[in-house]
Amino acid sequence: MADADGGDFDLTMDELRAVVRFAADCAQSLLAEFEAEAPADLRPREALDAARMFADGAARTNLQRTTAFAAHRAAKSVATETAQLAALACGDAAAAAYLHPIARATQVGHILRAAACAARVGELKASIEGATPRDDVSTLAERALAPVPDVLRRYPAAPHGSSRLSHLVAALDTAVRDRR
């Protein structure tokens, strides 16, 4: 648990792998959105593969960091918001391997931003199709299996920004924290 003064806390490798697995599962559902627009650009897929390797037991290496940055750069190379969000989610899944055990609200993005990207893509697709989003906040929060909710509770609440994505991170933060 975090110190009263906002100090560090313990975060086991198994807990970190669970966080990365959750982020990768959320990002996986979006990869096709990116690949439909940029089929020759492998950067998001490579980031997702690096995240999965770590989640499945491989050592955390610079591969997760470099592929995360590359996937985030790939997001800037596509035109549609859904493809951009897909690339960001894949990069975020790999970056989740570098979640820091420090009690800062900014760390919550490492846990939840890939899920927020999935929720936003769900909203965008539903608005086009006139349907209910398949990946809404409550559905995505249910995917956050133990120990992810316990890990999240060690951090302060997500900061409230002005973008739709930051609103979704905050909504997911509440929904996951409330799970028992």
Buried (B, 14 or more C-beta within 10 A) or exposed (E): EBEEEEEEBEBEEEBBBBBBBBBBBBBBBBBEBBBEBBEEBBBBBBBBBBBBBBBEEBEBEEBBBBBBBBBBEBBEBBEEBBBBBBBBBBBBBBBBBBBEBBBEBEBBBBBBBBBBBBBBBBBBBBEEEEEEBEBBBEBBBEBBEEBBBEBBBBBBEBBEEEEBBBBBBBBBBEBBBEBE
